[in-house]
Amino acid sequence: MIWDSNEEVNQTASKYSVTILHIACEPDAAKNKKLPTNACIVHYLDMKKGDEHFSDHYDIVMGNKVDIFDCYYDKLGKRKLKSIGWTQGNVKPGLFDKARYLKAST
């Protein structure tokens, strides 16, 4: 899998100045209006432990689109990174409270 641990997620996010909000979520998660306006949905191919084939995965990531691209391209390479698109979030990034959002979405 692309993300082996929470610590790796935090280190990678810090290195690329992005905030990873959801890992391996459904594509419909991008429709959430409570996401920040600078959140993107990243579509990539990954293999779960024990699987023999790659399958579609989606992450919701907050940050500059170039930084998000660099993060996933460096992690996956060009063949596994499929697309990066905007979510339907309406919250200004400066007003977005990650802790409250994550608490509400659990």
Residue pairs with C-beta under 8 A, 6 or more apart in sequence:
1 46
1 47
1 48
1 49
2 44
2 46
2 57
2 75
2 76
3 9
3 12
3 23
9 20
9 23
12 20
12 71
12 75
13 19
13 20
13 71
15 71
16 63
16 67
16 68
16 70
16 71
16 74
17 63
17 64
17 67
18 61
18 62
18 63
18 64
18 67
18 68
18 71
19 61
19 62
19 63
19 98
20 59
20 60
20 61
20 62
21 35
21 39
21 60
21 61
21 62
21 98
21 101
21 102
22 29
22 58
22 59
22 60
22 105
23 59
24 46
24 57
24 58
24 59
25 58
25 59
25 60
26 58
27 41
27 43
27 58
29 41
29 58
29 60
29 87
30 39
30 41
30 58
30 60
30 85
30 87
30 88
31 87
31 88
32 87
32 88
32 89
32 105
33 88
33 89
33 90
33 91
34 89
34 90
34 91
34 101
34 104
35 60
35 62
35 87
35 88
35 89
35 90
35 91
35 96
35 101
36 62
36 89
36 91
36 92
36 93
36 96
37 89
37 90
37 91
37 92
37 93
38 62
38 63
38 64
38 89
38 93
39 60
39 61
39 62
39 86
39 87
39 89
40 60
40 61
40 62
40 63
40 65
40 68
40 84
40 85
40 86
40 87
41 58
41 59
41 60
41 61
41 84
41 85
41 86
41 87
42 58
42 59
42 60
42 61
42 68
42 72
42 81
42 83
42 84
43 56
43 57
43 58
43 82
43 83
43 84
43 85
44 56
44 57
44 58
44 59
44 72
44 76
44 80
44 81
44 82
45 54
45 55
45 56
45 57
45 76
45 79
45 80
45 82
46 54
46 55
46 57
46 76
46 80
47 53
47 54
47 55
48 55
54 80
56 82
60 87
61 68
61 71
62 93
62 96
62 98
65 84
68 84
69 81
69 84
72 81
72 84
73 81
